[in-house]
Amino acid sequence: MPNPLSDVLQALQALGAQVDFLPATGGAVEDLDLPDIDERVDNWLNYQERIFESIIESPSTGLYRRVEPIGRTVQHTFRYFLDGSLRSYFLGTAIEEDRDTPVHFAQLGAALVRRLDDGNVKVRRLEVEKALFLAKNRLSQVAWDGVARACQKVGIQIEDISQDDQITKHLSGQADLRNRTAGKVRYRMHMLETKIALAGLNELKDEEWLVVDGSLLFEILLSQLCQRESPRVIGVAKSFRRDPQFKVGKGVRAQRLNLTQLLAELKDCHRTAAFGARDGRVVFWYVRIRPQGAMDYPLMGVIKVEMANPSQGPVDTELVDFLSGCLVAERSVTPYGADRRWHACLYPIYLAEQAIKTSFLSDEVVRSGLRWR
């Protein structure tokens, strides 16, 4: 049976022809995400803002609103669901004279699924790619050009982990390069998600919406969305930053609430007011889809919802209520126990993630296929 990673090995052999290589003990070693990585990324994507003062919806000005669940049998609004996933592996260290760089291999994927009228979910688009990650400024131009040509020849992406992007710029240039790699891999995954999301938007029919797992604050995606008059897409985050503060009211009655205070009073089947971010280009709010009494932690069972707002003006309260009601109805089927974030999962998003993961090569195949001789 041919090695399914022979293309990656060809690129590594081109690198090894120019530099010394210190392999990871036992072959490829999978990089594990930090437990709060999604919260950190949400913070990095919106680091410019921490205090939100404007409720950007009309006519309502209340802090909380009850929403009624609206299932797909009543009105089938959410038709497309998008998620991305990744697996990253540390292969070893490339050494050239007095410089060195870690070398990582990653499998990246994004899947768009469509839900049919009978509730069945079908994969509409699925894209998986292989990529190598190493620091260009820690190699000679000859070594970098050699591995870059080899990657291009076999159809593998190559990424420079020393180059800043919207995520890695928050990691110090002096930070461990392996930590920067985690940010660069996630950035590359978001690029792939953006590509699939924009293709999915072109397939939407009237009254159909696309749900993206995570934030819409990825600038490449947001800028594309804001060029459209009314993009019917929302981002739903299961994990989100915990440090924002909200200023509610005016004059002597004005209140300053942190996120915990805001969500502590948020009841089941209720949403918060919608706030503006990025000068109103994004509208976001929180929805509690599960009662606090059934959760281990007060912030469990809450999702953060984002919607692109090209006009930067107030959004209609009825629209926010409607979308929130549709999201509450999505809680009915949940992969309980299969994911630690089950309390905030939307089942079609979970299925999109599983479609990607089943397309990845297994850890055993990667470890045996990329064993350095």
N, C-alpha and C positions, 0 to 999 in steps of 0.2 A: 504494500500500500504506500503510495507516495506521501511524502511529508506535506501536510497542508500549510506548513509555515516555511516552505522552501523559498518563497519570495522574500520573506524577512531575513532568512539566513543569507541570501545573496547580498542583501544590503549590508548586513553585518560583516560579511567577508570582505566587502569593499572597504569598510571602515577598518577592519583588522589589517588590511594590507598597508595602511598608512600609520597606524598607532598600535601601541601595546594595549592589551585588554585584560582587565582583572575581573573574571566572571563572578557572579553571585554564587555563593555556596549552594550546590545542589541544583543549579539552573535558575530559571526565572522565579522571582519572588513577588507575589501579588501585593500591591499597595492597598492598604485598607483605609477607607475614608474615616475622618474624625466623626464622632457622633453628632456634632453640631455643625457639620460642614455646610448644610443648606442654610442655616441661620447666618453663618459667616458670609456666604455668597450674597444673600439678600442684603446684608449690611454693606458689602463692598459695592454692589450695584447701585446703591442709593446713599452713598456715604455723605453726599453734600447736604442732605436734609435730615434733621433729627426732630425738629419741632414743627408740627403741622397745625396751622391756625385756621384754615379755611375749609368750611363744609361746602363742597362744590356740587350740590344738587338742589333742585328746585321742583316743587314749591316747599318741600319739607325742610325744616331746620332742626328737627328733633335729633337727639343723640342716639336713640334706639327706635327700631320699628319692627313690628311683628310681620312675618311673611308666611303665606300659606303655601305648603308644598304643591308643586305642579308637576305631576308625573308625565312620562312620555305618552301614556294612553290618553291624557287630556290634551296636551300640546307637545309634540315631539320637537323640541327646540335644539337641544344639544345632539348633533348628528356625528360630528367628528371630534376625535380625541387624540392628542399628541403627547408623546413622552420620549425622553432620551435616556440612554444608559451607557455605562462605561465599565471597562475592566482594565486596570493598568498594572504593569509588571516591571520591576527593577531587574535589569539583565546583568548589570555590572558597571565597571568604570573604565572609560577610555582614557589612556594616559599618553600624552605626547610631550616629550621633554619635561618642562617643569609645570605643565598645565594638565588638568584632568576635568572630565565631565561625566556625570552619571548618564547612563543610557537606559531609556525606558521604552517599552513596547506597550501599546494600548489598542484594545478593540473598542470602537465607538459606534453607537447606533442611534437611530431615531425611527420611530414608527408612528404612522398615522392610521388610525382605525376608524371605520364607519359603522354606526349602529343602524340596523335595518328596522323597519316598522314592527317586526315581530320580536325585537329585542336582541336578536343575534348580532354579534360583533364580528366584522370581517376586516382583515388587514387590507388597507387601501394602498399604502406606500410603506416600504421598509428599506432602509439603506444602512449598510454596515460597512465600516472602513477600518483598515489597519494603519497604524501610524507609529513612527519612531520619534522620540523626543530626546534632544541633546543640546548642549549649549554651544552655539556657534563661536562665541568669543573666547572659548576655552580650547579651540582647535585651530590649526593652521587653515588657510584658505584652500590649500590642496586637499587636505583631509576632508573638509566640509564639502567641497565640490565633488569629491569622489563618491561619498555616501549619498549626496543629493542626486547625482546622476543615476546611481544604482536604484534608489527609491523610485525615481521617475520611470525608469525602465520597467520595473516590475509592478508599478501601480500602487505604491505605498506612499502615504503622506509623510512629510518630514517637518517637524516643528522646532523652532529655536526657543528653548526655555529661558534664555537670557533676555529675550525681547519682551518688553512690557506690553500688556494689553489691559482691558477693562478690569480684569480680575487680578493678574499678577502684579500690577502696579502698586497694589496695596501691600505687597510683600517686599520687604527691604531688599535692595540689591545685594546686600551682604548676607541675606538669608540662605539657608542651606538649599542647594539647587534641587534636591529631591523634594523639598516642600514647594518650591516654585513649580516643579513639574506637575504636582497635583492641581494647581491652579490652571496651568496651561492645558492639561488634558480636559479639564472641565470647560475651558473656553472653547476648545475645538469641538466638544460635544454640542455646546450652544450654537456654534456656527452651523453644524449639521441640522440641528433642530430648526433653526431659522430657515434654512433652505426648504425643509419639508413643510414647515408652517405656511410659508408664502405660496407654495404649490397647492396646499390644502385650501387656502382662502379662495383660490381661483375656481375651486370645485363647488363652493357653497351655492346652494339655491336660495331663493327667497325664504326668509324666516328661519334659515338654518344658521347655527353658530358653531364655532370651533372652540374647544377647551384645550388649553395648553397647560401642561404640568409645570408649575414653577412661575417665575416672575416674567413680566413683559419689559422689565427695565434693562434688559440686554440691549445696548444702544443700537447695534446693527439691526435688530428686529424692530425696535421701537421707531427708529427713523423711517423704516419702510412702512410700518403701519400708519404713521402720521401723514404719509403722502396720500393715503386713501381717505375718501370722504367719511365713510362710516364703516370701519372694519368690524365685522361681527366676530370678534374673538375676545376671549377672556383668559387670564392666567390665574390658576388656582394653586396656591402654595400650601402644602401640608405643614412645613416648618418655615418659620420666618423670624426676622430680627425681633429682639425683645426690648430694645432700648428707646424706641420713639416715644415722644410725648405729644399730647394733644391739648390745644388750648380751645376751650369751648365757652361761648358766651362773650359778652362785652361789658366793659366798665367794671363796677365793683362786684358784679355777679360772675365775672369770668372765672373759670376753673382751669387748672392745669392738671391733667391726668396722665399717668404713665400707662403703659400697655396693660399691665396687670390690673390696675384700677378700672380701666375701660372695659376689659373683658370679664371682670368679676361680676358685673351687673348684667352681662349679656345672657339672656335666657334662651332656652331651646327654641328653635324656629324663629329666632330674631336676628337682626343684623344691626350693625352700627351705622352711623351716618357715613356718607362717602366723603373722603378727603382728597385733596389734590396734591400731586407730586410733580416734580419737574415742570414747574410753572403751569400746571394744569394739563400737561400732555398725557398724564396718567391719572386715572381716578381709582382709588382703592378703598375697600371696606372689609369688615370681618363678619362672618356668618357662623353662628353656632348650629351645627348639624346634629349634635348629640347632647343630651342633658348632662349637666355637671354631676348629678348624683350617681351616674353610671360610670364616671371616669375616675381614674386614680389621681388626677392632677387638674386643677381648674382650667388650664389652658388647653387641655386635650379636648378633642371634639370641635375645635374651631379651625376654620380655614380662612386664609387671606385671599381676597379676590381683587384682581387688577383688570382695568379696561382701558384701552387706548382712547384718547380723547383729542382728536386732531383739532377741533374748534377751540379747545382750551376754555370753553365756557361751561356754565352749569349743565349737568346732565339731568335728565328727567327722572324724578323720584319713582314714577311708575315702572320705568325700565329697570332701575336698580332693584326694586321690589320683585319684579317678574323674574329676573335672572337669579336672584337669591332664592326665590321659591323653587325654581327648577333645580338649583344645586342641593337644596334640602332634600328634595325627592330622590336624589342620586345616592343617598346614604343607605338605601334599603338592602343592597347587596354588598357585602364587604368581606375581603379575604381575612377574616379574623384569625389571628395567630400566624398567618403567613408573612406578615410584615409588621414591624414594630409601630408603624404609623397607621395601622388599620383604622383607628378612630377618626382619621381625617381623609381616608382614601375614597376616591371615586372609582367604582369598579372598572369602567372602561379604560381608565388611565392605567390601572393595575394590569389589565390585559395587554395594553400596548407595551408596557414594560416587559411583561413575560414574553411577548413576541420577539423583542430584541434579544433578551437573554438566551432564548432557545436557539438563536441564530449565531451566538458566540461560540467559539471553540472552547471546550471545557478546560478547566485549570490543569488537568492531567495532560491533555494534549499540548498545551502551551509549555508546561514544564519539561515535557520529554522532547517536544519538537524544537525548542530553543536551547537545548543543553549545549554549552560551548565546549568544544573539544580542546 
